[in-house]
Amino acid sequence: MKGIVLAGGLGTRLAPLTKITNKHLLPIFDRPMIYYPLQCLVNAGIRDILLVTGGPHAGDFLRLLGNGAEFGLRDFRYAYQEGEGGIADALRLARDFAAGEKIVVVLGDNIIEKDIRAGVANFFLQSSGARIFLKDVPDPQRFGVAELNGDRLVGIEEKPAEPKSSYAVTGIYMYDPQVFAFIDGLSPSARGELEITDVNNMYIERGEMEYEILDGWWTDAGTFESLYRATRLVHDGGANNVTTTGARGASV
């Protein structure tokens, strides 16, 4: 199984900080934001990772991360996303890297308290399809929101004014190889992007989507408010995915 970290975009909501660096290189407490999703994958036992980035500061990732040796990676690669075509557009750059294997995708500004090891292990045993992580939040209208019928996931609605549940779709997704065919069939949304919610709904329509409830706290860090919240959460409560002293967990 391979890991993908998506760290593109211009981070305009964090200007003027992002005039001089990529959003995902801003500090969360005592280390760059990008360390957290990388360590999240490492802690789940993933040793082959592709980092997708973009914008004028993409070279800063190479200077910071090099060949990924600090994280104990076996294979660490980079891909460059032209423009801001959305999460699904960035993910399709991972097609050759995935090479027909299952993938675990983490958005570069997602930070979690616990680890995703159990969920990744469940997906490893899943014969096909996809699996996502949900989190009960007080402000679901800010996110993609899961519509549940009992324990069954029946749909995802992006940033609804009237959410059908309080469960947000976190930026951690697991897909089988057919995800790239689904992306090829997408049309740009009203905001001109290829939406990952559309991909997830394709899996749901085919009855091939499972989900996990994420343990511990979770936050993105794409606004000044959430950037501050992420720093406070890491400082006050720590996070199990911030150590960079080598690989942890069994390889999958």
C-alpha positions as CSV (number, residue, x, y, z in Angstrom):
1,M,0.0,0.0,0.0
2,K,1.3,3.5,-0.9
3,G,0.7,6.9,0.6
4,I,-0.1,10.2,-1.0
5,V,0.2,13.6,0.7
6,L,-1.6,16.4,-1.2
7,A,0.1,19.8,-0.4
8,G,-0.7,22.0,-3.4
9,G,-2.7,25.1,-3.8
10,L,-1.8,28.7,-3.1
11,G,-3.1,29.0,0.4
12,T,-4.7,32.4,-0.3
13,R,-6.7,32.3,2.9
14,L,-3.4,32.5,4.8
15,A,-2.0,35.5,3.0
16,P,0.3,37.4,3.5
17,L,2.1,34.4,5.1
18,T,1.8,32.4,2.0
19,K,3.4,35.1,-0.2
20,I,6.8,33.8,1.0
21,T,6.2,30.1,1.5
22,N,3.8,27.3,0.8
23,K,1.0,26.9,3.4
24,H,2.0,23.4,4.3
25,L,5.5,24.7,5.4
26,L,4.0,27.1,8.0
27,P,4.8,26.0,11.6
28,I,2.4,24.0,13.7
29,F,3.9,24.5,17.2
30,D,7.5,23.3,16.8
31,R,7.7,21.8,13.3
32,P,6.4,22.4,9.8
33,M,2.8,21.5,9.0
34,I,3.8,19.0,6.4
35,Y,5.5,16.8,9.0
36,Y,2.1,15.8,10.5
37,P,0.5,14.1,7.5
38,L,3.8,12.5,6.6
39,Q,4.2,11.0,10.1
40,C,0.5,10.0,10.1
41,L,1.3,7.7,7.1
42,V,4.5,6.4,8.6
43,N,2.8,5.6,11.8
44,A,0.3,3.5,9.8
45,G,3.1,1.5,8.4
46,I,3.4,3.1,5.0
47,R,6.9,3.5,3.6
48,D,6.3,4.6,0.0
49,I,5.0,8.1,-0.2
50,L,4.4,10.7,-3.0
51,L,4.1,14.4,-2.1
52,V,2.0,16.4,-4.6
53,T,2.7,20.1,-4.3
54,G,2.5,23.2,-6.5
55,G,2.9,27.0,-6.6
56,P,6.0,29.1,-6.6
57,H,7.5,27.6,-3.4
58,A,7.4,23.9,-4.3
59,G,11.2,23.7,-4.3
60,D,11.2,24.4,-0.5
61,F,9.8,20.9,0.1
62,L,12.9,19.3,-1.4
63,R,15.1,21.5,0.7
64,L,13.2,20.6,3.8
65,L,12.4,16.9,3.3
66,G,15.1,15.7,0.9
67,N,14.7,12.0,0.2
68,G,12.5,11.3,3.2
69,A,15.3,9.6,5.2
70,E,14.3,11.5,8.4
71,F,10.9,9.6,8.3
72,G,12.4,6.3,7.5
73,L,10.9,6.1,4.1
74,R,11.7,3.4,1.5
75,D,10.6,5.5,-1.5
76,F,9.8,9.2,-1.4
77,R,8.9,11.1,-4.6
78,Y,7.5,14.5,-5.6
79,A,4.9,15.6,-8.2
80,Y,4.0,19.1,-9.3
81,Q,0.4,20.2,-9.8
82,E,-0.1,23.0,-12.3
83,G,-2.7,25.6,-11.1
84,E,-5.4,24.9,-8.6
85,G,-7.6,22.1,-10.1
86,G,-8.8,20.6,-6.9
87,I,-8.0,17.6,-4.7
88,A,-9.0,15.1,-7.3
89,D,-6.9,16.8,-10.0
90,A,-3.9,16.6,-7.7
91,L,-4.6,13.0,-6.9
92,R,-4.6,11.9,-10.5
93,L,-0.9,12.9,-10.6
94,A,-0.3,9.8,-8.4
95,R,-1.5,7.3,-11.0
96,D,2.0,6.1,-12.1
97,F,3.3,6.1,-8.5
98,A,0.4,4.0,-7.3
99,A,1.1,1.4,-10.0
100,G,-2.1,-0.5,-9.4
101,E,-1.8,-0.7,-5.6
102,K,-4.2,0.6,-3.0
103,I,-3.4,4.1,-1.7
104,V,-3.9,6.1,1.5
105,V,-4.4,9.9,0.8
106,V,-3.9,12.6,3.4
107,L,-4.4,16.3,2.8
108,G,-1.4,18.3,3.8
109,D,-3.1,20.5,6.3
110,N,-4.9,17.7,8.2
111,I,-3.6,17.1,11.8
112,I,-4.9,14.4,14.1
113,E,-4.3,13.5,17.7
114,K,-4.2,9.7,17.4
115,D,-3.2,7.4,14.5
116,I,-5.0,5.7,11.6
117,R,-3.3,2.3,11.9
118,A,-6.5,0.3,12.6
119,G,-8.4,1.9,9.7
120,V,-5.5,1.3,7.3
121,A,-5.3,-2.3,8.4
122,N,-9.1,-2.7,7.8
123,F,-8.7,-1.2,4.3
124,F,-5.8,-3.6,3.6
125,L,-8.1,-6.5,4.3
126,Q,-10.9,-4.9,2.2
127,S,-11.1,-6.6,-1.2
128,S,-11.9,-3.5,-3.2
129,G,-13.5,-0.1,-3.0
130,A,-12.7,2.8,-0.7
131,R,-12.7,3.8,3.0
132,I,-12.8,7.3,4.5
133,F,-12.6,8.7,8.0
134,L,-15.5,10.7,9.5
135,K,-15.4,12.9,12.6
136,D,-18.3,14.3,14.7
137,V,-17.8,18.1,14.7
138,P,-19.8,21.1,15.9
139,D,-19.6,22.9,12.6
140,P,-20.2,20.4,9.8
141,Q,-21.3,23.0,7.3
142,R,-17.6,23.9,6.8
143,F,-16.9,20.5,5.4
144,G,-18.1,17.6,3.2
145,V,-20.8,16.1,5.4
146,A,-21.8,12.4,5.5
147,E,-25.4,11.4,5.1
148,L,-26.0,8.3,7.2
149,N,-28.9,5.8,7.1
150,G,-28.4,3.9,10.3
151,D,-24.8,2.7,10.0
152,R,-24.8,2.9,6.2
153,L,-23.1,5.8,4.4
154,V,-25.5,6.9,1.6
155,G,-24.0,10.1,0.4
156,I,-21.7,13.1,1.0
157,E,-22.7,16.7,0.5
158,E,-20.1,19.4,0.2
159,K,-20.5,22.4,2.7
160,P,-24.3,22.1,3.0
161,A,-26.2,25.0,4.6
162,E,-28.3,22.5,6.4
163,P,-26.2,19.4,7.2
164,K,-27.9,16.0,7.3
165,S,-25.5,14.9,10.1
166,S,-22.8,16.2,12.3
167,Y,-20.2,13.9,10.7
168,A,-17.5,15.7,8.6
169,V,-15.4,13.9,6.0
170,T,-11.8,14.4,7.1
171,G,-9.0,14.8,4.7
172,I,-8.0,11.1,4.9
173,Y,-9.1,8.8,2.1
174,M,-8.3,5.3,1.1
175,Y,-8.8,4.0,-2.5
176,D,-8.4,1.0,-4.7
177,P,-6.9,1.5,-8.2
178,Q,-10.2,2.3,-9.9
179,V,-10.1,5.8,-8.3
180,F,-8.1,7.0,-11.3
181,A,-10.8,5.9,-13.7
182,F,-13.4,7.7,-11.6
183,I,-11.3,10.9,-11.7
184,D,-11.0,10.6,-15.5
185,G,-14.8,10.7,-15.7
186,L,-15.2,13.9,-13.6
187,S,-16.3,17.3,-14.9
188,P,-15.2,20.5,-13.2
189,S,-17.5,21.8,-10.5
190,A,-19.0,25.3,-10.4
191,R,-15.7,26.5,-8.9
192,G,-13.7,25.0,-11.7
193,E,-12.2,22.1,-9.8
194,L,-12.4,18.3,-9.9
195,E,-14.0,17.5,-6.6
196,I,-13.0,14.6,-4.3
197,T,-16.6,14.5,-3.0
198,D,-17.7,13.5,-6.5
199,V,-15.2,10.6,-6.4
200,N,-16.4,9.5,-3.0
201,N,-20.0,9.6,-4.1
202,M,-19.2,7.4,-7.1
203,Y,-17.9,4.8,-4.7
204,I,-21.0,5.2,-2.5
205,E,-23.3,4.8,-5.5
206,R,-21.6,1.5,-6.3
207,G,-21.9,0.3,-2.7
208,E,-18.1,0.2,-2.4
209,M,-17.4,2.8,0.3
210,E,-16.7,2.0,3.9
211,Y,-16.0,4.4,6.8
212,E,-14.2,4.7,10.1
213,I,-14.9,7.2,12.9
214,L,-11.6,9.0,13.7
215,D,-10.5,8.7,17.2
216,G,-9.1,11.8,19.1
217,W,-9.2,15.4,17.9
218,W,-8.8,16.4,14.3
219,T,-8.4,19.8,12.6
220,D,-7.4,21.3,9.3
221,A,-5.1,24.3,9.3
222,G,-6.2,26.2,6.2
223,T,-7.3,29.5,7.9
224,F,-5.8,31.7,10.5
225,E,-8.3,30.4,13.1
226,S,-7.7,26.7,12.3
227,L,-3.9,27.3,12.1
228,Y,-4.0,28.7,15.6
229,R,-6.3,25.9,16.8
230,A,-4.0,23.3,15.4
231,T,-1.0,24.8,17.2
232,R,-2.9,25.0,20.5
233,L,-4.1,21.4,20.2
234,V,-0.6,20.1,19.5
235,H,0.9,22.2,22.3
236,D,-1.7,21.4,24.9
237,G,-2.5,17.8,24.1
238,G,0.3,16.5,21.9
239,A,-0.2,14.3,18.9
240,N,0.9,10.8,18.4
241,N,2.0,11.5,14.8
242,V,4.7,14.2,15.3
243,T,7.8,12.1,16.0
244,T,10.3,12.1,13.2
245,T,13.0,9.9,14.6
246,G,12.5,7.1,12.1
247,A,9.8,4.7,10.9
248,R,7.2,3.3,13.2
249,G,4.7,0.5,12.8
250,A,4.7,-2.5,10.5
251,S,5.1,-1.9,6.8
252,V,2.0,-2.5,4.7
